[in-house]
Amino acid sequence: MKKFIFLISLTIIMLLWLSDMDFSSVRRGAQAASQTASKTAERGAVRAVSPSRPESDEAAALETKRQQLMEKEAALKVKEEELNKMSASLESRINGLNAARKAMDASVQAKKKEESERFKKMLKIYKSLRPEEAGKLLDKLDESLVIEMLDRMDQKTVVKLIPYLNQPRVLTWTRENIVAR
């Protein structure tokens, strides 16, 4: 009788273990088998005790922990893959933004250089004009532009132009240069 109960319990444990079922159901099955054996023993048979029960509980607990660790490891691997994908995505975005920034910087530098060259050409034109003509034309321009042009002209040219410029502009230019020092 003991052998029969032991074989049934062992068979149930093996089937559950092979089918990766929850071991709590194994315990319930083993307990049910034990209760059945107890009832049979009470009816006149020798009372059966489930041998190696502590060993099976310990094995079941170890197996449960092993499965939990495997599940956690699998979840960690999935998260790690997601993080790697996100990292690669961010890296590609950063590279794209850096390339766009470099292109914009190059474009801005080219534009500044072009504007500077045009400004220098305009200064040469105004320098080549007679002071009276240059003064009349400068008076028609925006004040901030005239002040910038006067700042970039050499001293001799400015001295020749001052008598022909609008006097409030000359005074504004003078104040800005004095305050800047």
Residue, then its C-alpha position, 0 to 999 in steps of 0.5 A: m500500500k505504501k508503495f502504491i501511494f508513493l508511486i501515485s504521488l511520484t507520478i503526479i509530481m513528475l507529470l506536473w514537473l514535465s508540464d511546467m505546472d504550478f507546484s502548489s497544485v502538486r502539493r494539493g495533489a500529494q495532500a489529496a493522495s495522502q488523505t486518500a491513503s489515510k482513509t484507506a488505512e483507517r478502514g483497516a489497512v496499515r496507516a500509510v505515511s508519505p515517504s520523502r514528503p519533505e524532500s518533494d516539498e523542498a524540490a518543489a520550492l527549489e523548482t519554483k524559485r528556479q522558474q521565478l529566476m528564469e522569468k525575471e531573467a527573461a524580463l530583464k533581457v527584454k528590458e535590456e533589448e528595449l533599452n538598447k533599441m532606445s539608446a540606438s534610436l537616441e544616438s541616431r537622432i543626436n547624430g542627425l541633429n549634430a549634422a543638421r547643426k553643422a550644416m546650419d553653422a556652415s550656412v550661417q558662416a557663408k551668409k555672414k561672409e557674403e554680407s561682410e564682403r557686400f558691406k566692404k564693397m559698399l564702403k569702397i563705393y562710398k569712399s570713392l565718392r566725393p564727400e558731398e555726394a557720400g554725405k547726401l546718400l548716407d543721410k538717406l540711409d537708416e541711422s544704425l547702418v550709417i553708424e556702422m559704416l562710419d565705424r568701419m571707415d578709416q579716420k581720414t574718410v570719416v573726417k571728410l564726411i562729417p561736415y556733409l552728414n546730418q549733425p544729429r547722426v554725427l553726434t549720436w555716432t560720437r556718443e556711441n564711440i565715447v561710451a564704448r571706450 
